[in-house]
Amino acid sequence: MNMVTLIQKKKDGQELSREEIQWIIDGYVAGEIPDYQVSALLMAIYFQGLSKEETVELTQAMRYSGDTIDLSPINGIKVDKHSTGGVGDKTTLVVAPLASACGVPIAKMSGRGLGFTGGTVDKMESIPGFRTALEPSEFLNQVNEIGMAVIGQTAHITPADKKLYALRDVTATVDNFGLIASSIMSKKLAAGSDAIVLDVKVGDGAFMENPEDAVTLASLMVEIGNSAGRRTVAAITEMGQPLGKAVGNSLEVIEAIETLKGRGPADITELALKLSGIMVYLGGKAASPEEGMEKTRAALEDGSGLTQLRRFIGAQGGNPAVVDDYSLFPQHTVEKELRAESSGYVSRIEARCIGLASQHTGAGRATKEDAVDLSAGVYVHKKVGDAVEAGDMLATFYGNDEGKVEAAVREASKAFVIGSQPVEAPKLIKEIIGL
């Protein structure tokens, strides 16, 4: 095969075969095909698109480009959950304990945050002593013993995706449905679970800002998962305002704990129950998603989900006492407020502005090499639809650098829109695909 010929073929709008896609991925990972030729191919794909067949084949080629995780030693149907990322999205820390408390084994690999989207690994590392790196045998044994484990992604999973994503990032070819879907699903399939629940965010705080685009991406990922023999379901969920009220690593862990205590914000509670209910159904522990949701609601109300979180924290070296004593988390030294200048109703909160504000406090990364301040972040006191009086607290900002926290306040001041007329909160779960 010849790379120039394949670039020309794609540029002309023709489909690449399975063998051609495999040859390209193998050659690129091995260093035999240079970046400039793969960049040209990515641009051809960006403009000509990928067929469903090409997307499936690209996903599979990337899935097997490095290590894959064998979860067969774990008893039961393993169910994974993936979010496309958003502001204040701490659902894994609620969903995983609830689903595992209902008997579904959760063996999850999560990533770190970049930009204003938070990473589950960063959040967990705000728990004193918590380890996100486990030996493979330790990882598998923990799931069999207590029902769940969450670790950071290894460097050897889908190396083709890592190389391609880095190239897409610097060649303006990130936002292509086939490339996005194959990137996400190659990692999910390599991680080895039997079923996958996808939380596809839509809104100004998400990668997908348009509902139609979110449905297109979700449908494609569901088709890829099912074609690979993994039962896959996707929920399209709102990200036009932050999810919950806490944005920032330790702040979000505390909010997840509060949710498992039955005191969480309504939106994070609703989403966690829905997603974990679907996971319980896919895991064979309920006859329907509705029955699954009844079981996870019971796990929330009887405290078994919270108990599962304690066991999980302790098993991975963390201090379970944080569940009852939040002073054990990293502490901030700077705190500032944003108050309403007028009375009325919150008609809009731009999630992206709140996410950027959180990043300014030190809670997020501008580059992958940046350190994060685990105590920093934003707490949003008012949500869309809430009534406010002039002088009411809209948000509080935390950190350890006065200048950074002040920059966060300035950023977030653009996020809140106060109107004179009441408005309804946006619908949180817009559509479920694949059930």
C-alpha positions, 0 to 999 in steps of 0.5 A: 500500500502507498500512503499518498494513494490512500490520501488521494482516495479519501480526498476524492470521497472514496471509502477506505477498506478495513485493510487500508485503515489497519495498515495506516494505524499500524504504520503510524503507531510504529513510526513508519508513516510521518505526521505530515501524511497523517495530517493530510489524511485527517484533513481529507477525512474532515472534509469528506467524512467517514462512513459508518463502516469506516468509523467502526473499522477505525475504532477497532484498529485503534482499540487493538493498537495497544493493550486491552484490558481483560475483565473476564476474571471479574464475576458478573456483567461489567458496566462502564459509564463515560461522559463526554465532559462538562462543568461540574460533572461528578456523576461517576462518584455517585453513579458507580457506588449506587450501581455497585451497591446493587450488584453491578461490578464497576471496573472503570478507567478514567482520565484527567481534566484538561481546560475547564472540564474536570477529570475524575482522576483529579477529583479522586486524588483530592481524597488524602492517600487515594491511589489512582494507579493499581496493579492489574491483579489488584484492580481485578481483585478489588472489583471482585471483593468490593464491587468497584474500582476506578483507576487512571488510564494506562499509557499503553491503552489505545496509543493510536488514539493518543497520537491521532488526537494530538495531531487533530488538536494542532491541525483543526480536525478535532470536530468530526463525528467519525473521529470523535466517536472512534476516539471515545469508543476505542478507549471504552472498548479497550477497557473491557466492560461488557456494557457501556452507558454514555452521557453525551453532554449538550450546551455551551459548557459541552463539546457538543453545543447543538442538540442535533449534533449530540444526537448524531454523535451519540447514535454513532457511538451506540452503533459502534458499541453494539457492532463490537458486541457491547450493549451500549446506551447513550443519554443526551443531557443538558450542559447549558449550566453547571451540573450541580453547584460545585465546580472544582476537584475537592468541592465536587467530591464533597457534593458527590458525598452529599448526594449519596447522603440524600442532600445533593442538588436535584439535577445531579441526583436525578441524573445519577439515579437515571444513569445508574438505573440503566447500568443496573438494567444492563448489568442484569440486576433489573428487568427494566431501566425503571426497576433499575432506577427503583433499586438505585433510589433504594441504595441512595435512601438506605445508605448502601451507596454511601457505604459503598463509597466508603469501602471504595475509598478505603480499598484504594488507600484513601481516608474514608473519614473524609465522608464525615469530616470535610476538613480532611480535604485540601483547604483554600486560603482565599475566598471571594463572592459574586453577588447579584446587582439586581432582583429578578430570576436567573434566566441563564448561566453560561456553563463555559464561563463558570468552567473557565472561572474554575480554571482561573482559580487553579482547579483546571489545566491549560496544558496537560503538564499543569498542576491543579489546586485540589482545593480551588473552584467555584460554588454556584448558589443560584441555578436557572429558574431561581428567584434572586434579590439584589445582593443575593449570593450568586457564587463563591470562589475558592483558591490559594492565589488572590490574583487567580481568584479575582480573575475567576470572579471577573470571568463568572460575572459574565455568566449570570443573566438576571431577567424580570420574568420567571423561567423554567429550568432546562430539561436535564435528560433530553433523550435516551438512545439505544434502550 
